[in-house]
Amino acid sequence: MAPDGLRARHDRILGDATPLFYDEPLELTEGDGVWLHTADGDRYLDVYNNVPCVGHGNTRVAEAMYQQARTLNVHSRYLHQGVIEYGERLLGLHHDQFESVVFACSGSEAIEIALMMARGATGGRGIIGTDATYHGNTEEVSKLTRLSSVNASSPHPEFRSIPTPQLFRPLAPGLTDTELTALYLSELETQIAAFEADGVGFAGMIACSIMANEGLPRIPAGFMEGAVELVHEAGGLFIADEVQAGFARSGRWWGYQTSGFEPDIVAMGKPMGNGLPVSGVTASHELVSGFRRTRRYFNTYAGSPLQAAAGNAVLEEIESGDLVSQVSRVGAHLRAGLDALEHPALADVRGHGLFIGVEWVTDPDSNTPDPDGAARVVEAMRQRGILMGQAGQHRNVLKVRPPLVFNDEHADLFLDAFSDAIDAVPATSVRA
Amino acid sequence: MAPDGLRARHDRILGDATPLFYDEPLELTEGDGVWLHTADGDRYLDVYNNVPCVGHGNTRVAEAMYQQARTLNVHSRYLHQGVIEYGERLLGLHHDQFESVVFACSGSEAIEIALMMARGATGGRGIIGTDATYHGNTEEVSKLTRLSSVNASSPHPEFRSIPTPQLFRPLAPGLTDTELTALYLSELETQIAAFEADGVGFAGMIACSIMANEGLPRIPAGFMEGAVELVHEAGGLFIADEVQAGFARSGRWWGYQTSGFEPDIVAMGKPMGNGLPVSGVTASHELVSGFRRTRRYFNTYAGSPLQAAAGNAVLEEIESGDLVSQVSRVGAHLRAGLDALEHPALADVRGHGLFIGVEWVTDPDSNTPDPDGAARVVEAMRQRGILMGQAGQHRNVLKVRPPLVFNDEHADLFLDAFSDAIDAVPATSVRA
């Protein structure tokens, strides 16, 4: 618990209503691997943070940053071996159609670039997302937001949304999975047609490859591939938001590999520099060059030797630690442990690798989303020394998303505490 | 000169048409203070780069980043002593009305925030800039751009511009300075009235405090103060873009101190972390809190312990090295040396501290801007081992903007080379 003085100074300096976790926010002082330490001397197992992917306080990344900052760090209007080598290494991890990359500083900037690229290449302006999405905080990217009530009542005419494709809360009851896939695809067709009817040229669709903010739904089989096909038929491009899904998070290098669809443009961010601000957008050489020519894009801090050094150290850590396999294995272990739990409010466990969602409901009959119950679980876990979060359209999905260096021992610590915590948090309808 | 192989790999990986300096781009390998080293073993005096403000390869900044990255680097939803202390220290350098700060990653993100803040507080959407400005690369901020031909033919209805206030190429000939100030202010009134006529609510005006991209014009006395007054009378807020002007660049801490005007919102960036991506927006606690409440703004990488550590080390270097005084003194020395030069194409020398513009014209009678001649000077300087750039509405202003640690000895090296270089580049009309 932070002393009142620090919280008051925080609010004065950063403004009231600055988002903070927990009613009594943690004052952090140190991090080490999957552990976070507070000013009170407490230690927490971090099952929330995806940015410090190769671990809090990672030595390789810190040293790479130090060496590069001591040696050279300039903008991208000069040539630099390290930047080019990092770009080549990063692209080598993607499918072959991803030939070139534009670097930026934040996920929001990456999505800005991806939208400009799709719009520039197609000549259209219309973008389709999901009805429970969030892709960033700039004026333009915010127009996509459907996660909160923002844009719900009066969406921007250039941004449309489709119902989030999912098996747990399907758009219509009683359908087979194949019928459900077709239904969600028909929703996409409807929105594409609506742009046409409005005279808004179609630029494409954007989606997180694993629909993280939507609550990690099990996406009906074939939806993503079908969506890419429909988007292409309508002259659009498909943007995969890999800001959360990428860099081994899913137990594969990229989230788009979990369902095997082939996006045209991929935006990357969060874990890319283990906390150093770095993001990027990759696509074909033609798409990237077209974007460069029309926008003359320049980003002061991006594509710098410092970004490349940190980014390269992250790749080195993921590869040398074989974290793709580890994430897959530990994630399966976590999933199995969660699947074995029984609780009337615990309605569904799903996800990929070390990104798991646990659907929390008021009762198993209605499956009504219970965000307040989920918040009580998060708080109960905090009391047990474990940090986790909430996600999804209804904020009722418990988010399990530790650093990639999370191992079986940590998974067991989490599972023991989670089992204990949910016993202390009865289902709302049972309790009521 | 870079080997062909590296340039080809650069274009393949980063896209064709990626902006690069010089026809034969420099391949940089190391930086040290005001010096940059190339793969060819050449050394260049850096009279261009403002981001590595406390010097290339600065030890204090690199070590601060290393120590913090080793210790802890997380997002801003936890409390962290270092972040709050940095915020307090940074705000302590500003005038009293700047009470709170929103951190971000890039200058573009800072301007995004400043626009949202002004619009949120006023309820208006209309923003006025200058006719030769550039404030960033996002979709929204790009609507302000007037420096290139972008937006020139069909500006967005929410963005208007006024002629850049200046003494060298005044809007009307034969006026006294006082009359000129009044004329430029009347242009501002005209644009405010035009928003009203269009039914677009007025949100405010944005300008770089020293109008750097406009070519560092001598701004008619009283214009900035008068503009703030007009903007306030119309219910708007004044945003000072200090991304280039701030952090001792002008020989004062902030560019707004060069003319003594009082903006409502200040955006900061470039030199803030000596190359680590960090930016920020400061305003009253009320404005910042209002922004926080309405936008629920969160930026994954921003307001992190890493940003704070780098930002704090930069402030420490500026203060312990008394760089504000040094910049003022060395800048005056540079100005005096440039003023003493005689060349038919060298029409005007102006600026603040270590940010000086040299107006290059075809001939002294017409004062026609000569961007090609300026480019020849830049190339001649490169041949003499010195890096400088071009700026301004007509790209004919030679930009002198070295790291802040530039001293008298470096200034003399620059002046000797510049004198020699301009002798080798005759005025265009003389040569023709």
Interface residues (C-beta under 8 A of the other chain):
Chain A: A2 L6 R7 R9 H10 R12 I13 L14 G15 D16 A17 T18 P19 L20 F21 P25 L26 E27 L28 T29 E30 G31 L36 A39 N49 V51 P52 H56 G57 N58 T59 V61 A62 E63 M65 Y66 A69 R70 T71 L72 N73 V74 H75 S76 R77 Y78 L79 H80 Q81 I84 G87 E88 L91 E99 S100 V101 V102 F103 A104 C105 S106 G107 S108 E109 E112 L115 M116 N137 T138 E139 E140 S148 G269 K270 N274 G275 L276 P277 V278 H285 V288 S289 F291 R292 R293 R295 R296 Y297 F298 N299 T300 Y301 A302 G303 S304 L306 Q307
Chain B: A2 L6 R7 R9 H10 R12 I13 L14 G15 D16 A17 T18 P19 L20 F21 P25 L26 E27 L28 T29 E30 G31 L36 A39 N49 V51 P52 H56 G57 N58 T59 V61 A62 E63 M65 Y66 A69 R70 T71 L72 N73 V74 H75 S76 R77 Y78 L79 H80 Q81 I84 G87 E88 L91 E99 S100 V101 V102 F103 A104 C105 S106 G107 S108 E109 E112 L115 M116 N137 T138 E139 E140 S148 G269 K270 N274 G275 L276 P277 V278 H285 V288 S289 F291 R292 R293 R295 R296 Y297 F298 N299 T300 Y301 A302 G303 S304 L306 Q307
